Each structure stands twice: as C-alpha cells, then as structure tokens.
Amino acid sequence: MDYKDLEWAKNADDGSVFRQWLMDKKSLGGRTRVEWDVIQEMFEKYGFIPFCPKDPLVLDFPLALSYEPRLLPLAVRNGLRLDVKYRDFIFRKVFEKPTVPREGRDETIMKMVEDLQRLDPIMFVSRTVAAEVCMEANINEQGYMALRKLDAARKLPYSLSSLVSALIKLFSNTRSVTFSKIISLIQSLHSNYPNPTDPKIRHVLLLTVFCSPMATRADWSEEMLPQILDKLVELGLIQPPVQDGMPEHPKSKSLDLKGIPKALSREELANVLLSPFVENERPCIAYARNKAGMGLGEWAITQLKGDVAVGCLPISSKGKLLKRLCEDERIERRVIEAMKGHAIHLEDLPEPFSPECATYRAKLGASLPMIGSEMYAFSPLWAHSIEEDQIELQSDLDSDSHKSVAGIPGDDPQTSIFTSSNYDLGTISQDTLSARLDREESGTRWHRRRWWTHSGHQISAEIEAKLPYPATPRHVADHILEHFKSHHRTTAIMMTHSLINGNMHTLGSYIDENVPVTLFHIKVLARLGRQPCWKFWSKLDKQKFYFSEEDYLPQETVRPPPSGKMSINTLCNPDPIKSERSRTPATPSSFEEGSSRPRRMAASATRTYKIPSDSDEDEVSDDMDYSYSTSKRSRTKGKGKSKAVEQPPNIQPESTDFHLWTKHLGLLLKEEEKKWKERKRLAEKDESGRPKERIFKTEFMRALASKVTDMRKRDHASTPTPSVEDDSDEEYVQRPRLKRKVRHPGWADRDDRTPIKKFRVSG
C-alpha cells in the first residue's frame, strides 16, 4: 500500500458513532447511517461504556435501551449500571406516540416490553407509566391497545381493571372532571373496564353527566332532561325507565342490569350537589322531581335543598350554589341555625402550647388552595383523600403484585442493569405520558425549575386541571357577608373561623366591610399561638372596644303570642322608643295573664313631663360612668385639706376605646407571659438545672408584645393632661428634671399616668 493511500482524516470516535446511531433511531425516517452491526461490535469487541457517571452518554443509554433492548445484556456485560429511576423513562419512550403513525405499532411495543422483561428481571411496567398511558387512551390508541394486550397476556404485575378504577376515583376532587376531553376519557375507560357498583366511581361518572357542557348551559331547561336520562342509562348507572306505551331502551339488552338501581338514591344526588364543581342545581332538582327519575314531592325537594345548603357551608367554593338556595326563606333560616351550631368557644380549642394547636383549624372559612394545599399545610375539607385511594389500591394489589413480581427469577447483579432492586409498583396520578416526557426532556434542572410562569399569577394548564375548585369560584364567606351584612351572628361566626384558618382573602374583605374585631378573637389567637395579619392589628386603632360579638349584636328576642288585652307596660310607657327598649330580655317588662300588679321597672319607666333644671343635669352627669375618667383631686393651701375639682370629660370616644384596647391587650400579654414562664419552670431539666429543651415564645406573643408597646406609646401621647386648680397660679414654677426619673413598674397600670406636681411653699 502506497503512502498516498493512507487516510489522513480523523475517524469519528465511538461516542460520536453511538450518538449518530441514536439520532437515526430518533428520526424514525428510515435512514441508517450507522448499522446495528457497528454498534454491536463496539460493545462486544471494544467494551464500549461511558467513562464515569458524569459522562453525558449516561443519560443517552436509557433512551437507547427504549429503542434497542438488545443493548441491555451487552452493556451489563461491560459493567454499566444505571439508577432504577430510569426504568419508568425507558418504558415511557417505549409507549410514546410516534410522530408518524405506523401499522403494527402495538405489536412492536409488546415485543419490546417482553424483551426488556426477559433480559432484566427488574424491568416491568409500573403503575405510574400505565396510568399515564391510560390518560392518553383517546389520542394514543396503539399504546393503550398494547397495554390492554399485555394485561390480557398477564405480563403486568397488577390488574389493569383495578388501576383504571383507581384512576377514575382521582377525578372526584379535581377541576379536570369538568373538561370535555376528560369526560370523554373517563367514560371511555369505564366502558372498557366497567364497575358501576363502586360508590366512588358512580360519583365520578355522575359528575361527568351533571358537569358536562350540556348540563351547565345557561339556557338549560327541563326539556333537556331526557338526554341526561339516556346518558345515565348508557353508563350503566340506572336501569332504563320502562313506561306504558314507551319502547324499551335500545341499549338495555347489552347491559348487565344486575346490581344496578332503578334510579339514583337521595344520598348520591346530594353528594353530586355538594361537589365543588356543581354550581347549578336545576338539572339535579329536575331529575329528582321527574317521575322517570326519583319522583320526589315539593316538601322532599325543599328538605333536599336545605340539607345541601347546610352541607355547602364547610365547602368554601360553594358560594354560588348557596346563594341560589338561600333565595327560599325556609332554607335561609336553616342556614342560620346551622351556623349557630358552628360557634366556637375557648373550651373547644386545644390546650395552649400543645402540638394540636399547630394543626387545628376550624370547619368553616377555609381558604381556596392555589396548588392543592392550604395554609398550615392543610388539604381541603371537602376533598376526598387521594392517599386513601392509593392505600386502598395498594391493599387490593399487594397480594397479586408481590406474587407476580416474586415469580420473576431473583435479581442477579450480573444480569440487572440497575444499581438496586426496587419492586415498587409506583403511584397513580393524572399526568399524561407526553407531559411527563416533555418535563424529563426539557433540558437541565435549572431550566426545568422555571416552568412555572412568573408573569402575574398565571399557572400552567397542568396544575390548573388539578385544582379542587371551579374556574370562577365564589367564596361562601363572601356570600355570608353580602347576604347577612356585617353586624349579624352568622357573619361573626364566619369571621372567627376564617381567622383561625388564616384565610387572608376573607379577613381582608370582612375588615374592609367593618365587621367588628373583638377581644375574643385575640384570645382565640393567643390560645392557638398564631399571628394575625397586619390588617387585623390596624383595625384595632379605629374601632370600638368589644369583649365579644354579644356587645354589638342585637339581642335576639322571643316575642310572646299576641293577646287581646293591652299590657300595663303600654299604658304606663307610651313612648315607642322606651317601649321597644323594654322588650329586651335583660329588662323584661311585659306581663303574662294573671299577674296581680305591674313590676317596679314598668313603674319606674313611667314618662314624666317635668322640665329638667340645671341641678338635674348635674345629677345625671354625676351618675355617668366613663371608662377613662379625667377627674382629679388637687390639694389647696391651708391645713392639709383637699378640695375636689370636677372637670368635664375632655377625651374623645375613639381615645377611650383605644385606651381600653391597650389596657386589655396589656393584661392579656401579662397572662400569656405568665403561662410561658410557668411552662419553662415545669420543663424537664438536666443535671445542671437547665431545661433540656428550649421553650420558645409563640408567634402571637412576639406580635402582641410589639403591638402593645406601640399602642402604649401612642396612648400616652394622645392622653390629654387634666387641668387642675394650680394651673392658673402665676407663682408656680416647674423646672425640667435633669435626670431621668425611675418609675416603679406598678405605675404602668395606674389610670393617672401624669407626674405629681410639687408646689412652692410661701414663707
């Protein structure tokens, strides 16, 4: 061979050849620049594997195994090991829908799955991947068909019918159940694997009927009810109605009517109405009233509406339905009585400093979660627990799955490509196969962290579909405030529940609408050790002081039955204002029949026509009790005798209320600090006498201490200096003190916080 015949160009290295072969497999266009024999020779003859775990080729090997399972034993023989987390990615690429559909794709998928399971004992299709394939049953028909064939051939370590049932149950508390594509998917999966007797599956199927675009139309009328009945019969939820002179339903012969009820039960219909995604009751009520449905009477319909209205109170997103139901006064009264039963007392709360305080929350006024969980890491009360479904499915499949997986030969380190043996079947979610692949192939980790849209408050459609409330919800607390106004008992109860749950949206709207804040609210927060929002603290500066809602709510009166005789109170007190005031329970003045003489209060309330004089006005002013009196006593010159000088009150009502807030919050702070010190004293101590565990102050104590300090400064600055007799004395001179006077700690609680003036003694 001549020197000129030698190749001067540098040949591609093995890694470049492997990448080029992988690109040919990705394109699926039929071009083969690198043959399989070349790749096989690289592995068999030259022992080709990545240099180290950080080699970029490590990430390409799972993709290569999904295209060519014959690489698996060659790579294992050369010493390649992968993390078991790549197993799901390999099978996702196997079931992925190709860009150009090809005939026989389902058979190819089955062959690749069987080859992978034969070559590696840990290779199996997990429930996670199977659920993702089922989520694309309508768009990836060949992948779904291959999965069904694998289940029929018993190549899966679980039953596909039980997996489909568990997948359908996940839609009971997500917004996706109202989407047209998801409704079609759920009904298609149910037709392949029917289970019409399971209560949770029946509930989801009923939601697909009553939340469909047909049932949620604004112009819905009872003329569309036959379409709903036909859909219920088609899904196998009820038996076809048979009426005189009417032909039999065409699909009744193909259905197994064993165990299927003739009509929906009252409980099933109520659960549908209580779903967060049902905002219009007309289709359900029309079915309940129709003879072909439940055939309920008007009284039974009213009772059903009342039960649903009461059940809507703990579900924060049911404001629209609650507003429609409360148009009936009978249902409104039931809602008021039910709200009274949700009143919270201090005795109902957990003990202070207990672990239950951190997890306690009220039944009403829960905030709508943004990504599936509320404040304090809580899940919605109305949502069914997804974990329960997972545990239930796991318990149903544990025996079968362990038998199936255990039937595979033991994992040999020489035959398995994975570094660890993991036979976990995986969890089920509503993610689709394409979405998971896009997330895994979207580049580096730092880039994938930015998939959340930061422009404004927009969220991705994938997360929006999993939210447990409709697209445009109305808070139940907003309806309570709009319907019953600010000074009502139901509004006060909802305010307390929202404060405990930390519902910032409701608290902000309630404070803006002047719903009063009381000392009871602060005591509730002190008991739980939680810090309120800044709007709550700022509300105290401009509001009257109330111990509880009983101070501002109108007293509920129980009027006696009307009598033909005129009461003595009416004869003695013709003033209508005083007559109305005398009907309160605190000072009852009405008489029952048979009483011998009027009460003293009725006699004392007799109207007088005497013209008040100046002396009478002085007597009335002496009897008045001011919360913060400015009357002072000053000493006069002489033999030590003192003379009382009365001054008219010179303090505005706002200042008086602000002082009361300052005083009672200071007392509450002292009480909380006393409890905290007692807890430190009783804490377990070590040998040196120090507590083993540091006892921290609660968030409420820190916030209250800062607030009380600020309020005391402003209260002291806004308190006017009372005028005394010596102010007009020209010889009185008050020199400024050079040193700061040390005051006794007990002086902080005195009403008179002004320094005692010293007088010059003439002599």
C-alpha positions, 0 to 999 in steps of 0.5 A: 500500500502506497503512502498516498493511500493512507487516510489522513482524516480523523475517524469519528470516535465511538461516542460520536458513532453511538450518538449518530446511531441514536439520532437515526433511531430518533428520526424514525425516517428510515435512514441508517447511517450507522448499522446495528452491526457497528454498534454491536461490535463496539460493545462486544469487541471494544467494551464500549461504556461511558467513562464515569457517571458524569459522562453525558452518554449516561443519560443517552443509554436509557433512551437507547435501551427504549429503542434497542433492548438488545443493548441491555445484556451487552452493556451489563456485560461491560459493567454499566449500571444505571439508577432504577429511576430510569426504568419508568423513562425507558418504558415511557419512550417505549409507549410514546406516540410516534410522530408518524403513525405506523401499522403494527405499532402495538405489536412492536411495543409488546415485543419490546416490553417482553424483551426488556422483561426477559433480559432484566428481571427488574424491568416491568411496567409500573403503575405510574407509566400505565396510568399515564398511558391510560390518560392518553387512551383517546389520542394514543390508541396503539399504546393503550391497545398494547397495554390492554394486550399485555394485561390480557397476556398477564405480563403486568404485575397488577390488574389493569381493571383495578388501576383504571378504577383507581384512576377514575376515583382521582377525578372526584376532587379535581377541576379536570372532571369538568373538561370535555376531553376528560369526560370523554376519557373517563367514560371511555375507560369505564366502558372498557373496564366497567364497575358501576357498583363502586360508590366512588366511581358512580360519583365520578361518572355522575359528575361527568353527566351533571358537569358536562357542557350540556348540563351547565348551559345557561339556557338549560331547561327541563326539556333537556332532561331526557338526554341526561336520562339516556346518558345515565342509562348508557353508563350503566348507572340506572336501569332504563325507565320502562313506561306504558306505551314507551319502547324499551331502551335500545341499549338495555339488552347489552347491559348487565342490569344486575346490581344496578338501581332503578334510579339514583338514591337521595344520598348520591344526588346530594353528594353530586350537589355538594361537589365543588364543581356543581354550581347549578342545581336545576338539572339535579332538582329536575331529575329528582322531581321527574317521575322517570327519575326519583319522583320526589314531592315539593316538601322532599325537594325543599328538605333536599335543598336545605340539607345541601345548603347546610352541607355547602357551608364547610365547602368554601367554593360553594358560594354560588350554589348557596346563594341560589338556595338561600333565595327560599326563606325556609332554607335561609333560616336553616342556614342560620341555625346551622351556623349557630351550631358552628360557634366556637368557644375557648373550651373547644380549642386545644390546650395552649402550647400543645402540638394540636394547636399547630394543626387545628383549624376550624370547619368553616372559612377555609381558604381556596388552595392555589396548588392543592394545599392550604395554609398550615399545610392543610388539604381541603375539607371537602376533598376526598383523600387521594392517599386513601385511594392509593392505600386502598389500591395498594391493599387490593394489589399487594397480594397479586403484585408481590406474587407476580413480581416474586415469580420473576427469577431473583435479581442477579447483579450480573444480569440487572442493569440497575444499581438496586432492586426496587419492586415498587409498583409506583403511584397513580396520578393524572399526568399524561405520558407526553407531559411527563416526557416533555418535563424529563426532556426539557433540558437541565434542572435549572431550566426545568425549575422555571416552568412555572410562569412568573408573569402575574399569577398565571399557572400552567394548564397542568396544575390548573386541571388539578385544582379542587375548585371551579374556574370562577369560584365564589367564596361562601364567606363572601356570600355570608357577608353580602347576604347577612351584612356585617353586624349579624351572628352568622357573619361573626361566626364566619369571621372567627373561623376564617381567622383561625384558618388564616384565610387572608382573602376573607379577613381582608374583605370582612375588615374592609366591610367593618365587621367588628374585631373583638377581644375574643378573637385575640384570645382565640389567637393567643390560645392557638399561638398564631399571628394575625395579619397586619390588617387585623392589628390596624383595625384595632386603632379605629374601632370600638372596644368589644369583649365579644360579638354579644356587645354589638349584636342585637339581642335576639328576642322571643316575642310572646303570642299576641293577646287581646288585652293591652299590657300595663307596660303600654299604658304606663310607657307610651313612648315607642322608643322606651317601649321597644327598649323594654322588650329586651330580655335583660329588662323584661317588662311585659306581663303574662295573664294573671299577674296581680300588679305591674313590676317596679321597672314598668313603674319606674319607666313611667314618662314624666313631663317635668322640665329638667333644671340645671341641678338635674343635669348635674345629677345625671352627669354625676351618675355617668360612668366613663371608662377613662375618667379625667377627674382629679383631686388637687390639694389647696393651701391651708391645713392639709385639706383637699378640695375636689375639682370636677372637670368635664370629660375632655377625651374623645370616644375613639381615645377611650376605646383605644385606651381600653384596647391597650389596657386589655391587650396589656393584661392579656400579654401579662397572662400569656407571659405568665403561662410561658414562664410557668411552662419553662419552670415545669420543663424537664431539666438536666443535671445542671438545672437547665431545661433540656429543651428550649421553650420558645415564645409563640408567634402571637406573643412576639406580635402582641408584645410589639403591638402593645408597646406601640399602642402604649406609646401612642396612648400616652401621647394622645392622653390629654393632661387634666387641668387642675386648680394650680394651673392658673397660679402665676407663682408656680414654677416647674423646672425640667428634671435633669435626670431621668426619673425611675418609675416603679413598674406598678405605675404602668397600670395606674389610670393617672399616668401624669407626674405629681406636681410639687408646689412652692411653699410661701414663707 
